[in-house]
Amino acid sequence: MSRAETSLRLVFLDNIRYLMIVFVVVYHSVAAYATVAPWWGVHDGSFFMADIIRELFDVFMMPVVFFISGCFALPSLEKEGVKEFIKDKGKRLLIPWALGLFVVTPLILYDRPDQLVNPFWNYWLNWIGSFKTGLSSQPPFMPQTNQGVYWFVSLLFAFFVLFAVFHTVTRRWRSRTALNIQRKENSGNSVLVTLMLFGVMTSAVYFFSLLFMPDLSWFTLSAFLQFEPTHLVLSVSYCALGVYAKSRGWFAEQKPLGSPARWGAISVVLAIVFLATVQPLYANPSGTPNLSVQLLAALAFTRSFLLLSMLVMLVSVGVRYWNHSTNFDRQLSKTSYGIYITHVWFVVIVQTSLMEIWTGGSPLAKFAIVFPLSLALSFAVNRWLGRYRRALAVALLLLFVICLALRP
């Protein structure tokens, strides 16, 4: 990579990535106070903006993270080679995923009041076996046994493996002049045309997926993969767009993809349309199968182009105004992955505690406590205990083994 590209990788892309993780903490912190999250474990009143946050943030948070992951994947693969690339991703992604899903989650869920299976080893076997392969397509859509936030980690690893295989297989067909094409400066018009074609393509594929399965339905492959099939279209597409953008040198000259003000205005208009007209129908408990073909097309177009406009706005603002790194930025960027892995437990603990000790309190005021406190606790754990992650992993495994053997 050029020096400019390396600088960008350490600054604006990392900044946007940690911002999306902060939004994820907001998204989960507000879930207990929203009416559109019936599957969330805590319900403690509601306020209007909670639904708006849930509906709007869900459109762009994770696809933007997939896009940035795609941007990072290509140079990492070319530098490390396939074997080391997959080994590195497995170490970084699968180990925390396995510890979180198979060790931490059952240890915490075992103490639920509605949990009746004893002893712990029997509960753990039953819990692992409760992950079924199939599609959950009836309201409330979320499968009873789910990976929680860990679905993203295993799915991202699967993407990386498929990308490494695809890159290796297609290498023989790539022209020797590809590198020159990649380094060729992209005009604003060519990037805009690419983005518009990409928006039309994702809208069409998303629309066709809605014709065959409900939106918000989840597919589970035993305990290994879990994802929303209709949203998988967007996740795959944006990861691929990130790879394409990096290969074409879209950010090599440190130029925005468009006018931040123009794309910001487009995002606002599309968000208003999405929230005011399409989303209330989409969020109906009966689900998208009861929507007409015309409304499904409107949903697919509005959601897809709102996501695209948000991505372009974020990237353009990042390149123009956030291409620098303070100590605060660096610390949040460094701990963002750990925050994603650990934050949900702090969110649920704080939400539950407030529900018990502040009965009848303002949901908005409770959210104003849950979000910063959960973010601060997640950051602190990963900032000051992250250096001891191997010792913590060993301690967790030891505790888990003791519980398997002795816990009634």
N, C-alpha and C positions, 0 to 999 in steps of 0.2 A: 504494500500500500504506500501511497505517497504520504509525505509528511502532513499535508493538509487533511487527507482522509483519516490518518491516525489521530490528528487533533480533534477532528469532528467526532470520531468514535468515542473519545474520552470526554467530550463535552456535551453537545446538544442532544445526541441520541441517548446517551446515558441519563441526561437530565429528564428527557421526556419519559423514559422508561420508569424512573423512580416516581415521577409525577403520576403515572398510570397506577402504580402500586399504592400510592397514597389515595387515589380515587377508589381503588378496590377496598381499602380500609373504610372509607366513607360509605361505600356501597353496602358493606356488611354492617357497619355501625348503625345505619338508618333502617335496616331490615326489620328490627323489632317494632318499629313505629310506622310501618307501611302496611297498606291493605293489599298490596300486590305480591306479597311474599308469604303465602300461607304455609309453605313448607319450612320456614325458619323456626328454630326451636324456641324462641322467646317472642312473646306478643304482649306489649305493654302500652296499649293506646296507639294513637296515630295522629299525624298532622299532614296537611296537604302536600307540602314540599317533599315529604319523604317518598311519596309515590313518583313525583316528578324526577327526583334524583335516581331512584331505582330504574325507571323506564328509560331515562336519557343516558345514564352512564353505561347501562347494559349494551347500548348500541356500539360503542367505540372502544371501551377500555381494553379488552383482551385482544381484539383484532389489531390494535395499535401495537401491543406488546409482541404479537406474532410477527408483525411487519418488522419491528426492530430486531427481533431474533433472526429473521431472514437476512437482514442487512449484515449481521455479525457472522452468520453461518458460512458464507462463501469465503471470505478471507481466512477464517479459522480453518476451514477444510483444506484450502490450498496450502496453508502454512504447515499444518500438522500431518496431513495425509489421512486417509480413511480410517485406518486402524486407531491411530492416536486420537482422532476426532471423536469417534464413537466411544472410545475408552474414557476420554475426558468428559463427554456429555453424560455417560453412564455414572461416573463418579460424582459429578456435580448435581445431576438430576435424580437418578434412581435411588441412590443411598438415602437422601433426605425423604424422598417419596415413600420408600419402604419403611423407614423408621416412623414417619408420621402416620402412615395408613395402617400398618400392621402392629405397631407397638404403642404409640402414644394414644391414638384414637380409641382402641379397645380398653386401654387402661382408664381413660377418662369416662367413656360411656358406660362402663361396668357399674358405676355408682348411681345411675339414673333410677328414680323411684319406680318406673314402670318396668325395670329389668328384673326378670324372674328366673333366669337360667343360672344355676350354680353347679359346681364351683367355677373359678375363673377359667381353668383350662377348658372346661366344657363350653362355657360361654364363648371363649375365643374361637373354638372350632365351629360353633354354630354361627358366629358372626362372620367368619371367613366364608362359610358355606352359603350365607344369605345373599351373596353377590350372584345374581343370576344373569345368564346371557340372554339378551332380548331387548325389546323396545318398550318403554313405559310411555304409552300414548293416551292415557286417560287422565283427566284432571285429578290431582294437581300436577301431574306430569313428572315431577321429581321422583325418582325411584326411592322406595323406603330405605334401602341400604345404598349409601352413596359415598363417594370419595371426598365429598366436601371440596375444599379448595385444591386438593391434590389431583383432580382430574386434569388440570392444565399441565402439570408437571409430566405425567406419563404420556399425555398426548403430544407435548412438545418433543419429548424424547423420540417418540414414534416418527414424528415429522423429520427430525434430524437424521435418523437412520435411513428413512426412505429417500431423503435428499442426498445423502452420501452415496447410496446405491445408484440413484438416478444419475448423479454427477459422474460417477465412475463409468457407468455403462455408456453414457452418451459422449464421453470424452473422445472416443475414436471418430465420431462423426463431426466434431467441431472443427471448423477451419482454422488453419494456422494464423489467419488474419483476424481472428476473433478478438485478440488482445488489442489490436489497433482500433477495432470498432468500439470496444468497451471504453477506450480512452478518448474516443472522439467526443468533442464537446457537444452536448445536447442543446438544441435551441429550445426556447420557451414554448414555441408552437408544437414541436415534436413531443415534448413531455406532456403538454396539455392534451394532445390527441391520444397519446397512450393512456392517460388517466381517464379520459372520457370513454374510450373503448373498454377499458378495464371496468368502469362503472356500469356500462351497459351489459357487459358479460356477466358480472357478478349478480346484477339485478335479475337477468334472465335465468341463471342457474338457481338462484335462491327462489325465484317464483316457481319454477318447475318442481323444486324439492317440496314446496308448500302444497303443491297439488296432490302429493302422495303421502305426506305425513304431517301431523300437527306441529306447529312451531312450539318451542319449549318442551317437546318430548325429548327423552333421553335414551340413548342406547348404551347398554352395559355389556362388556365382554368380560365375564367373570369378575375378578378383582383387579384386572390389569388395565382396562381402558374404560372410560366413561365420558360421553360427550353428547351434545345436542346435534343430531344429524343435520338439521337445516342450517344451524350455525357453523357446522364443520365446513360448509362451502366457503363461508367468509374467512374462517381461520386459515384454511389451506391457501386460499387466493391471496390473502394479505401476506402470509409467509413467503409465498412465491413472488409477490410484488417486491418485497424487501430484497430478496436475492437478485431480482432483475434490476432494481434501482441501483444496488451496489455494483453489479456487473457493468452497468452502463455509465457509471461514474456520475450519477445525478448530483452527488454532493461534493464532488472533487473540487469544484470551483467555489464552494461555499456560497452557492446561490440558492435562494428560496425557490420552491416549486411554483409559486405564484404570489400574488399580492395578499399579505395576511389580512388586510382590511376587507378586500373583496371576498376572499374565501370565508372570513369570519361572518360577513353579512349573509352569505349563502347558507352557512351553517345555522345561523339564527332563524332564517326563514324556514328552512327544512325542519328544524327542531320544533318550531311552532306548528307547522302542518302535521308533523308526526304526532305530537302530543295532543293536539286539538281535534284531529279528525281520525287518523288511522289507528293510533294507539289505543283509544278507548274500546274500539271494536276488537282489536288484537288481544287486549287484556281481559276480554269477556271470559268468565269461567267455562263457558261451553267450548272455548278454544277456536282456533282458526279453521277447523274442518267445516264449520257452519257459515263461513264467510263466502260471499260470491267470488267468482273468478276475477271480476273487476276489482273487488276490494283486496284480494290477494295480490293482484298485480300492483295496486297502489301501495300496499304495504311493502312489497319487495323493492319497488323503485325508490320509495321515500327512505326506507331504512338503509338501503345500499348506498344511495348518494349522500345521505346525512353522514354515514360512516366515512365515505371518501372525502367529503368536504372537511370533516373534523380532522382527519389525518393530514390533509394538505395544509390546513390552517396551523395545526400544531407544529409540523415540520417547518413551515415557512417562518412562523414566529420564533421557533428555536434557532434556526440558522441566522436570522436577522438580529434577534434581541437576546438570545440566551446561549450564545456561543462563547461562554466563559464558565469558569468553575470556582465557586467559593468553597471554603472548608465545609460549610453546611451542605452544599451540593454533593461534594465528594463523599461525605459520611453517609448521606442518605442513599446515594448511588451504590456505595459499597455494601450497604446492608439491605438493599431493597428486596433481594431474593429471599433472604432470611425473614424479613418482615412479612412477605407474602406467605411463607410457610407457617409462621407462628402466630400471626395476628388474630386469627379467628377465635382461638381459645381465650385470649384476653378480651375480645369483643363480647363473647358469650358470657364470660364470668362477670364483667362489669355490668352488662345489661341485666343479668339475673340478680345481681346484688342490688342494683338500683330498684328493680321491681319489688324486691322484698323489703327494703328499708325505706323506700320513698313511695308508698302506695298512694296513687292518685296524683302523683307529681306530673308536671308538664312534660309530654313526650319530647317536645322541642328542646327543653332544658336538659332532659336526660341525654338526648343525642349530643348536645353541646358538651357533655361530660364524657360520654362513651368514646367518641372519635378521638379527641386529643389524648385522653388517658391511654387508650388501647394502642395508639400509634407510638406514644412515648415509651410504654412498657415494651412493645415489640422492638423498637429501636434500641432501647437500653440492653435488652437481653442479647441482641445480635451484635451490638457494638462492643460490649464489655465481656460477654461470655463466648462470643464467636471464636475467639482465639483458642478456646478450649473445646472445640467442637468434637474432636476425637475422644477426649475424656468423657464428654457429655454423652456421646453415642454409646460408649462402653457402659457408662452408668445406667443409661436407659435400658440397655439390653440385659444388664445384670438384674435390675429391678423387675423387668418383664419375666425373666426366668424364675426369679423368686416367687413372683405372683402365680406363675403357672404351677409351681410345685406346692406352694403353701397357702395361697389365698383361698378362703372358703367361698 
